[in-house]
Structures are given as structure tokens and as C-alpha cells.
């Protein structure tokens, strides 16, 4: 079903009934009626997802044994999977369809998520949706999935990153890996875990989180609004980071006044004038040189995650037709299994098509 890119079970049943040779190879008794729609539906709703995860895990291990999948450069990203509800229909004009307390009746498990159209911090293009996320760890060299986790759409990407890395390392070592991700994973705990526990490196852009970068002199002293160099005023630590405080150069002067008449100058306090804070790069996250050519070339490998997400959506997973999180997890895992099966078939049969090309495999067959 996933390889033929059918969007629902009825299309699959029509295909199997018209091509009995395929039904025979799938293991069905062609002398008897094929299973009904509800048999397939119960399979997706009631099957333990851990069983399908084990199938996917065995595929990854076999491809690793053949020298195809490698964990030297791995990338983590998520792709939205819309739930089967009318509230996701862009032609629906019902009020409050994306309100947090307006849970869809057709799917009580799905969550409210936000899908951004760009990773640039200065672009505000986004859209809400009810559904799930498929978090996929990808080998950046081959573009094949290593591990997959399906969550509700309201789960932050960074909150499941360490769980995915840990479960991947349980069956396939990721020691000394290079972990590549977008700025949504710019969390200090991820940096420290990859660096200290897995002895790896992180290639993640810095998420400024609406922080403003003050203008600085070559001596690293920031410049105040009046264009003057500010003075150091001690340093302090909070939330695991060390910050250097800078103050107005005329803070304690009795004769001089602020050239720009800053709002904090005439505050009636002893320490007057503006203050600025600069974080001192004393941890691994801030010590990474993100302007060097090596960082940029390695980060360019993250496009393999985008390419794989595109192939994943081509299997019909952009919008679900099932209901419930267990059925969503099973359908997502089956889609990843089918794409790994195409790669495995290309390697074993030494076919003349790319093991990433689903259409190439179909033409070859």
C-alpha cells in the first residue's frame, strides 16, 4: 500500500483484487476472499507498535551489516502528519477550529501543532493543524531512516531528541557521531549529552530566541545608545550560564550627563544609566564556531532529512485517514518500513536504480 502510494485501504483492496499475483506474494490465499476493510482497520488500531518497531530495527541492522547505513553523520527532524478531521480542512470556516479547548471529536488523541514554512527567524509564515509528528533520525550519507518516533503535534522537537538518541544507541551505536539538526534543537542539554556521553559533535545553528546582539568594539565592550563604550560591572551566573554585566560610563559621575538622555538616567537611583549583559561562551554550545566553512558544509548535509521527509509524504502520510495515536504510529512505522524495504531490495538485487528512489524500484519491477 505504501509503495504504491495508496491513500486508503479501499484503494489497496481494489489493487489486490485486480492483481491476484501480488496478493499471492503478499501471503493471501487467492482461492478465498481477501480480508475485509475492517480486518485491515483492526490491524492498524490494535497491533502493538513495538512489533513494527522491531521489524524496522532489524532492517536497519541488516543494512548496517551490509555497509549501507552508517551513524557517522546523523540528522534529526520532524514532519507534520495531519489528523483525519474536518478542522484541518482549509475550506472549513468554523470559528475557533484551532482553539486549544476545541479537541476534534473524530480523534481524541491528536494534539494542536504549528507548522512553520521556513527555518528563518525573521519569517513569520506558519499554520496550525491538528495531528501528530513523525520524528525521524536519518543517516545523512544514504538518506535512510534509522529510528522513528510518532508523538502528538504539541510535543516540542527538542523534548524527544535525547530519547530518540538513547533508543537508537541501544541497538546501533552512535558513539563519535556528528549530530545535525535545525535551531529547534538548540538546547544545552542536547549539546552536553552528545558531547559528553556519546563523544560526538553537534552541528546546530544558534537560536537567538528574540535576543538582540549589542554593537561591540574590537575589545568586545558593547556600545551604548549614545555611541560610547560601556564599562564592566561584574559577572554573575544564572540558569547554568555566566553573564558579564556592562554599565553606563557616566553612571557615578556628578558632573557629566547622558548624551542621549536615556530613560534610566533620571531614575533617582545611585546607579544610573543603561545596562547590558553579554553571555560569556564558557560551555560547549557557545564555543562552536558557526561561521567557519566546516560548520556550514556539515550543516548542508541536513537536507537529507528534508529529502527523506518528502519521500515519506509521498507514501500518503501527509494526512491520515485513520483515527487514534496507535493507528497513526503503526501507519507511520509501516511507511518507514516500506522505504527501507525498497533500499534493501535495491542493495540485495544490485538493481540499477537508487535505493532512495521509490518510483525507480517500481519501474524496475
Secondary structure by P-SEA (a helix, b strand, c coil): ccccccccaaaaaaaaaacaaaaaaaccccccccccaaaaaaaaacccaaaaaaaaaaaaaaaaaaccccccbbbbbbbbbbcccccccccccccccccccccccccccbbbbbbbccccccccccccccbbbbbbbbccccccccbbbbbccccccccaaaaaaaaaaccccccbbbbbbccccccaaaaaaaacccccccccccccccccccccccccccccccbbbbbbccccccccbbbbbbbbcccccccccccccccccccccccccbbbbbbcccccccccccccaaaaaaaaccaaaaaaaaaaaaacccccccccaaaaaaaaaaaaaaaaaaaaaaaaaccccccccaaaaaaac
